[in-house]
Amino acid sequence: MTIAITFMPAARLEVIEAFDWYENRAEGLGSAFQAEIGRQVECITENALQFPIMIQDIRRARLRRFPYTLFFRAVSDGAFVLACFHASRNSRTWAGRT
């Protein structure tokens, strides 16, 4: 069973900013980042419960090629992405979104 994924506004902005940053470094790199986000979103839709719980009920889906993680909350009929977070940033920043 697949579920619906909703990116919260802050997470959506983080994806856009990361896309822009990568695309400004090398043409096509932003698109590769976006494709990796899409791959992880597909994995979440197929089985959100396969991802480890990090804090309370918030799960982590790490991107493969890029140092980013999607933090999301799975609910009965979907998942809410709370953050698209770079690995070098302080995790307390996104944890306040719970």
N, C-alpha and C positions, 0 to 999 in steps of 0.2 A: 504494500500500500504506500503510495506517495502522499506527501503532505505539502501544504503551501508554506512558502518561506516569505517572511516580511523583514525587510531591512529597516531598522529604526533610523530616524533622521541622522543621528550622530554617526552611525555605522555607514550609512550611505555616503555621507560627506567624507569619511575616512577612505572609502573605496575610491571615490572620485579624486581625492588629493593624491593618493598613492598612484593611481593610473596616470595622472598628469605628471607626477614626478618621474616615473619610469619612462613615459613617452618622451619627455624632454631630454632624457639621458640617451636614448637610442630609439629611433623610429621602429615601431612594432613591439617594443618591449612592454609598453602599456597594454597593448592588446593581448600579449602573452600573460600578463598579470590578470587581466580581465577573464581570460579563458580559464586560468587556474581557479579563480573565484567561482566561475561557473561549474567547474568540475567538482569542487567541494560542496557547492550548493546542491548539486545533483546527488552526491553521496548522502548529504543530510536528508534530502527528500526521500531517499530510498530507505534509510534506516538511521534516524537521528540518535537512537539509543546506543548505537555502537561507539559513540564518542565519549571520552572520559569526562566525568563531572569534576569541575575545578573548585567552584564555590557554590554552596547550597545546591541549586538545581541548574546551574549554568555549565554548559558543556563547551569543550574546546575542539575545534577542527583546524589543524595546522595545514598551511599551504605547503606544497612540496618544493617548488622552485624558488619561492620568495620567502623572506623571513617575516611572514605575517600569519596571524591566527584569527579565525572567526570565533567569537564567543557568542553562544546562542542559548536560548531557553526553549526547550521542546515542550509543547503542549499537545493536548489530545488530537487536535486537527491541524497542527502546523508547528512552525518554529519562528522565533523572533531573534534576528541577529542583532545583538546589542553593540558589538564592536568589531572592527577590522583593525587589529592592533599589531604594530611593529614589535618584533621581539626585543628590541633594545629599549623600549619605553617602559616606564614604571607602571606595573600592572594595577596599582591602586587608582590610577586615573580612570580606567574603564570600570573598575569594580564598584564605583559609586553609582553606576547606572542600573544596578540591580533593583 
